[in-house]
Amino acid sequence: MNKTELVAAMAEKAGLTKVDAAKALNAYVDVVKEQLKKGEKVTLIGFGTFDVVDRPARTGRNPRTGAKIKIAARKTPKFRAGKGLI
């Protein structure tokens, strides 16, 4: 399912227009992004949790040459599915 199909399904299920469903979905995505940028987590009971985790610096290998490369530390988003998701 892509975004267009998701918007259509949301509109049908909630009795909204596709425009309103698209606005709601975009607002949801924006709020989740803002919270993750702040380092906060977003939990939806029965669905899952969006969180930010720190990945430490590490040494990797270039798959083409086999040379060692340094991979910098960074923050990355993580999603953990809730028990009721599937």
N, CA and C atoms as an extended XYZ file, in Angstrom:
258
Properties=species:S:1:pos:R:3:atomname:S:1:resname:S:1:resid:I:1 pbc="F F F"
N         0.859       -1.179        0.000 N   MET     1
C         0.000        0.000        0.000 CA  MET     1
C         0.898        1.232        0.000 C   MET     1
N         0.608        2.158       -0.888 N   ASN     2
C         1.361        3.400       -0.924 CA  ASN     2
C         0.544        4.512       -0.250 C   ASN     2
N         1.090        5.723       -0.232 N   LYS     3
C         0.441        6.814        0.483 CA  LYS     3
C        -0.935        7.142       -0.097 C   LYS     3
N        -1.062        7.153       -1.411 N   THR     4
C        -2.335        7.459       -2.046 CA  THR     4
C        -3.397        6.441       -1.660 C   THR     4
N        -3.028        5.173       -1.656 N   GLU     5
C        -3.964        4.117       -1.269 CA  GLU     5
C        -4.321        4.218        0.209 C   GLU     5
N        -3.343        4.577        1.041 N   LEU     6
C        -3.599        4.744        2.472 CA  LEU     6
C        -4.567        5.895        2.708 C   LEU     6
N        -4.358        7.009        2.029 N   VAL     7
C        -5.258        8.160        2.167 CA  VAL     7
C        -6.674        7.768        1.748 C   VAL     7
N        -6.806        7.047        0.647 N   ALA     8
C        -8.129        6.615        0.182 CA  ALA     8
C        -8.794        5.694        1.203 C   ALA     8
N        -8.053        4.772        1.765 N   ALA     9
C        -8.607        3.851        2.762 CA  ALA     9
C        -9.008        4.595        4.031 C   ALA     9
N        -8.180        5.543        4.455 N   MET    10
C        -8.510        6.336        5.642 CA  MET    10
C        -9.779        7.149        5.408 C   MET    10
N        -9.884        7.751        4.226 N   ALA    11
C       -11.055        8.563        3.904 CA  ALA    11
C       -12.321        7.723        3.935 C   ALA    11
N       -12.265        6.534        3.358 N   GLU    12
C       -13.435        5.658        3.332 CA  GLU    12
C       -13.820        5.192        4.731 C   GLU    12
N       -12.829        4.782        5.508 N   LYS    13
C       -13.079        4.235        6.847 CA  LYS    13
C       -13.625        5.297        7.808 C   LYS    13
N       -13.098        6.539        7.692 N   ALA    14
C       -13.491        7.597        8.624 CA  ALA    14
C       -14.604        8.488        8.092 C   ALA    14
N       -15.030        8.252        6.859 N   GLY    15
C       -16.092        9.080        6.290 CA  GLY    15
C       -15.619       10.493        5.983 C   GLY    15
N       -14.361       10.633        5.584 N   LEU    16
C       -13.778       11.930        5.253 CA  LEU    16
C       -13.571       12.033        3.754 C   LEU    16
N       -13.299       13.240        3.309 N   THR    17
C       -12.869       13.399        1.921 CA  THR    17
C       -11.400       12.991        1.838 C   THR    17
N       -10.940       12.703        0.641 N   LYS    18
C        -9.538       12.339        0.470 CA  LYS    18
C        -8.625       13.499        0.842 C   LYS    18
N        -9.070       14.719        0.593 N   VAL    19
C        -8.276       15.908        0.944 CA  VAL    19
C        -8.107       15.997        2.458 C   VAL    19
N        -9.202       15.795        3.193 N   ASP    20
C        -9.125       15.849        4.658 CA  ASP    20
C        -8.289       14.702        5.213 C   ASP    20
N        -8.426       13.528        4.639 N   ALA    21
C        -7.629       12.383        5.087 CA  ALA    21
C        -6.150       12.629        4.821 C   ALA    21
N        -5.825       13.226        3.683 N   ALA    22
C        -4.431       13.537        3.360 CA  ALA    22
C        -3.870       14.561        4.334 C   ALA    22
N        -4.682       15.568        4.688 N   LYS    23
C        -4.243       16.569        5.669 CA  LYS    23
C        -3.979       15.913        7.024 C   LYS    23
N        -4.853       15.011        7.435 N   ALA    24
C        -4.699       14.324        8.716 CA  ALA    24
C        -3.433       13.461        8.716 C   ALA    24
N        -3.210       12.729        7.645 N   LEU    25
C        -2.024       11.882        7.559 CA  LEU    25
C        -0.762       12.721        7.557 C   LEU    25
N        -0.743       13.802        6.779 N   ASN    26
C         0.433       14.681        6.738 CA  ASN    26
C         0.693       15.328        8.093 C   ASN    26
N        -0.365       15.721        8.800 N   ALA    27
C        -0.210       16.301       10.132 CA  ALA    27
C         0.377       15.279       11.097 C   ALA    27
N        -0.103       14.048       11.025 N   TYR    28
C         0.411       12.973       11.878 CA  TYR    28
C         1.902       12.754       11.640 C   TYR    28
N         2.281       12.647       10.372 N   VAL    29
C         3.690       12.425       10.026 CA  VAL    29
C         4.541       13.594       10.511 C   VAL    29
N         4.059       14.823       10.334 N   ASP    30
C         4.806       16.001       10.779 CA  ASP    30
C         5.006       16.009       12.290 C   ASP    30
N         3.960       15.678       13.038 N   VAL    31
C         4.058       15.665       14.504 CA  VAL    31
C         5.045       14.593       14.965 C   VAL    31
N         4.986       13.412       14.357 N   VAL    32
C         5.918       12.347       14.731 CA  VAL    32
C         7.355       12.784       14.435 C   VAL    32
N         7.597       13.389       13.274 N   LYS    33
C         8.935       13.873       12.924 CA  LYS    33
C         9.440       14.896       13.930 C   LYS    33
N         8.587       15.864       14.282 N   GLU    34
C         8.971       16.908       15.235 CA  GLU    34
C         9.354       16.307       16.583 C   GLU    34
N         8.565       15.366       17.053 N   GLN    35
C         8.844       14.751       18.354 CA  GLN    35
C        10.140       13.947       18.323 C   GLN    35
N        10.388       13.225       17.237 N   LEU    36
C        11.616       12.446       17.126 CA  LEU    36
C        12.834       13.371       17.050 C   LEU    36
N        12.709       14.497       16.365 N   LYS    37
C        13.815       15.454       16.295 CA  LYS    37
C        14.138       16.014       17.670 C   LYS    37
N        13.129       16.140       18.539 N   LYS    38
C        13.329       16.610       19.912 CA  LYS    38
C        13.900       15.515       20.804 C   LYS    38
N        13.926       14.269       20.304 N   GLY    39
C        14.403       13.152       21.111 CA  GLY    39
C        13.304       12.486       21.916 C   GLY    39
N        12.061       12.868       21.676 N   GLU    40
C        10.922       12.283       22.380 CA  GLU    40
C        10.461       11.024       21.653 C   GLU    40
N         9.728       10.183       22.363 N   LYS    41
C         9.150        9.021       21.696 CA  LYS    41
C         7.651        9.204       21.575 C   LYS    41
N         7.073        8.536       20.582 N   VAL    42
C         5.639        8.615       20.324 CA  VAL    42
C         5.090        7.197       20.459 C   VAL    42
N         4.166        7.010       21.398 N   THR    43
C         3.601        5.689       21.651 CA  THR    43
C         2.108        5.700       21.344 C   THR    43
N         1.686        4.749       20.531 N   LEU    44
C         0.276        4.553       20.239 CA  LEU    44
C        -0.078        3.152       20.735 C   LEU    44
N        -0.818        3.098       21.833 N   ILE    45
C        -1.175        1.819       22.447 CA  ILE    45
C        -1.874        0.944       21.411 C   ILE    45
N        -1.428       -0.289       21.293 N   GLY    46
C        -2.006       -1.230       20.354 CA  GLY    46
C        -1.410       -1.152       18.961 C   GLY    46
N        -0.616       -0.120       18.688 N   PHE    47
C         0.011        0.019       17.365 CA  PHE    47
C         1.515       -0.132       17.472 C   PHE    47
N         2.166        0.759       18.220 N   GLY    48
C         3.600        0.670       18.364 CA  GLY    48
C         4.203        1.949       18.891 C   GLY    48
N         5.543        1.972       18.936 N   THR    49
C         6.285        3.101       19.472 CA  THR    49
C         7.360        3.540       18.495 C   THR    49
N         7.381        4.838       18.217 N   PHE    50
C         8.452        5.447       17.445 CA  PHE    50
C         9.421        6.049       18.447 C   PHE    50
N        10.711        5.793       18.273 N   ASP    51
C        11.723        6.266       19.217 CA  ASP    51
C        12.991        6.606       18.452 C   ASP    51
N        13.894        7.333       19.096 N   VAL    52
C        15.197        7.654       18.518 CA  VAL    52
C        16.249        6.907       19.333 C   VAL    52
N        17.143        6.212       18.650 N   VAL    53
C        18.216        5.497       19.323 CA  VAL    53
C        19.565        6.014       18.839 C   VAL    53
N        20.546        5.970       19.736 N   ASP    54
C        21.907        6.369       19.384 CA  ASP    54
C        22.651        5.163       18.841 C   ASP    54
N        23.247        5.328       17.673 N   ARG    55
C        24.089        4.271       17.112 CA  ARG    55
C        25.533        4.715       17.296 C   ARG    55
N        26.343        3.929       17.979 N   PRO    56
C        27.731        4.333       18.223 CA  PRO    56
C        28.572        4.290       16.947 C   PRO    56
N        29.695        4.997       16.996 N   ALA    57
C        30.636        4.949       15.877 CA  ALA    57
C        31.177        3.525       15.768 C   ALA    57
N        31.485        3.127       14.550 N   ARG    58
C        31.992        1.768       14.353 CA  ARG    58
C        32.860        1.718       13.111 C   ARG    58
N        33.550        0.612       12.970 N   THR    59
C        34.366        0.387       11.791 CA  THR    59
C        33.635       -0.579       10.876 C   THR    59
N        33.544       -0.208        9.600 N   GLY    60
C        32.891       -1.064        8.629 CA  GLY    60
C        33.843       -1.387        7.496 C   GLY    60
N        33.352       -2.042        6.498 N   ARG    61
C        34.162       -2.383        5.330 CA  ARG    61
C        33.460       -1.937        4.059 C   ARG    61
N        34.245       -1.408        3.148 N   ASN    62
C        33.728       -1.064        1.837 CA  ASN    62
C        33.492       -2.381        1.108 C   ASN    62
N        32.258       -2.681        0.698 N   PRO    63
C        31.984       -3.982        0.090 CA  PRO    63
C        32.694       -4.180       -1.250 C   PRO    63
N        33.015       -3.109       -1.921 N   ARG    64
C        33.665       -3.217       -3.220 CA  ARG    64
C        35.163       -3.501       -3.095 C   ARG    64
N        35.816       -2.764       -2.175 N   THR    65
C        37.277       -2.889       -2.063 CA  THR    65
C        37.721       -3.694       -0.854 C   THR    65
N        36.850       -3.816        0.140 N   GLY    66
C        37.222       -4.518        1.359 CA  GLY    66
C        37.983       -3.642        2.332 C   GLY    66
N        38.220       -2.372        1.969 N   ALA    67
C        38.967       -1.455        2.843 CA  ALA    67
C        38.129       -1.093        4.060 C   ALA    67
N        38.807       -0.903        5.201 N   LYS    68
C        38.121       -0.494        6.421 CA  LYS    68
C        37.742        0.977        6.310 C   LYS    68
N        36.527        1.294        6.789 N   ILE    69
C        36.079        2.679        6.824 CA  ILE    69
C        35.471        2.965        8.189 C   ILE    69
N        35.528        4.236        8.594 N   LYS    70
C        34.937        4.642        9.862 CA  LYS    70
C        33.517        5.125        9.598 C   LYS    70
N        32.589        4.615       10.374 N   ILE    71
C        31.193        5.029       10.278 CA  ILE    71
C        30.895        5.851       11.529 C   ILE    71
N        30.488        7.099       11.328 N   ALA    72
C        30.271        8.020       12.439 CA  ALA    72
C        29.060        7.620       13.284 C   ALA    72
N        29.087        8.060       14.532 N   ALA    73
C        27.936        7.855       15.412 CA  ALA    73
C        26.791        8.710       14.902 C   ALA    73
N        25.571        8.228       15.123 N   ARG    74
C        24.408        9.006       14.698 CA  ARG    74
C        23.165        8.563       15.444 C   ARG    74
N        22.143        9.386       15.327 N   LYS    75
C        20.841        9.039       15.891 CA  LYS    75
C        19.988        8.531       14.743 C   LYS    75
N        19.187        7.518       15.013 N   THR    76
C        18.346        6.944       13.970 CA  THR    76
C        16.960        6.616       14.537 C   THR    76
N        15.919        6.756       13.734 N   PRO    77
C        14.581        6.421       14.224 CA  PRO    77
C        14.385        4.910       14.299 C   PRO    77
N        13.528        4.510       15.229 N   LYS    78
C        13.260        3.086       15.408 CA  LYS    78
C        11.769        2.932       15.679 C   LYS    78
N        11.178        1.877       15.135 N   PHE    79
C         9.779        1.566       15.393 CA  PHE    79
C         9.693        0.189       16.018 C   PHE    79
N         8.986        0.102       17.132 N   ARG    80
C         8.724       -1.189       17.763 CA  ARG    80
C         7.221       -1.436       17.699 C   ARG    80
N         6.843       -2.520       17.086 N   ALA    81
C         5.430       -2.851       16.932 CA  ALA    81
C         4.817       -3.216       18.285 C   ALA    81
N         3.582       -2.800       18.496 N   GLY    82
C         2.848       -3.151       19.709 CA  GLY    82
C         2.291       -4.562       19.592 C   GLY    82
N         1.877       -5.105       20.718 N   LYS    83
C         1.368       -6.476       20.735 CA  LYS    83
C         0.109       -6.637       19.897 C   LYS    83
N        -0.712       -5.616       19.817 N   GLY    84
C        -1.975       -5.722       19.108 CA  GLY    84
C        -1.889       -5.400       17.623 C   GLY    84
N        -0.685       -5.163       17.094 N   LEU    85
C        -0.566       -4.745       15.697 CA  LEU    85
C        -0.928       -5.852       14.730 C   LEU    85
N        -0.444       -7.037       14.962 N   ILE    86
C        -0.718       -8.136       14.032 CA  ILE    86
C        -1.434       -9.256       14.759 C   ILE    86
